[in-house]
Amino acid sequence: VPPAIKPGESARFHVAFRPNPKSKAHWNNEAAGLVLWLNPPPGWVVEKRSISLQNPREATSQEVRRIEFEVKAPADAKSERVEIPAYALYYVCEDVNGTCLYRRQGVSLWLTVK
């Protein structure tokens, strides 16, 4: 927000994570919370490279987990579509008594410099 910025400007990303309802997935809250690692291109600035969420108190849940952060383009950024590569780490379980796994999911975040 906004989807396009000028060189030197900032934008705010809103990223949502949801368990897959098709596999009856749910969050495993007895393990570490969700972490989003950001790897911005050279010259780009992010608030933090690692953003962590705390888990709810109950052992399992299915809520949407949201992370928000700002990125700032370098003053000399070219007019182009830019990828902010990232990955998420989280614990999730399949079905009611299914297997619980620690997952690493790649995330591509895009922003246009005009």
Summary of the structure (lengths in Angstrom):
residues: 114
radius of gyration: 16.4
end to end distance: 14.1
largest distance: 52.6
contacts: 298
relative contact order: 0.33
helix: 3%
strand: 53%
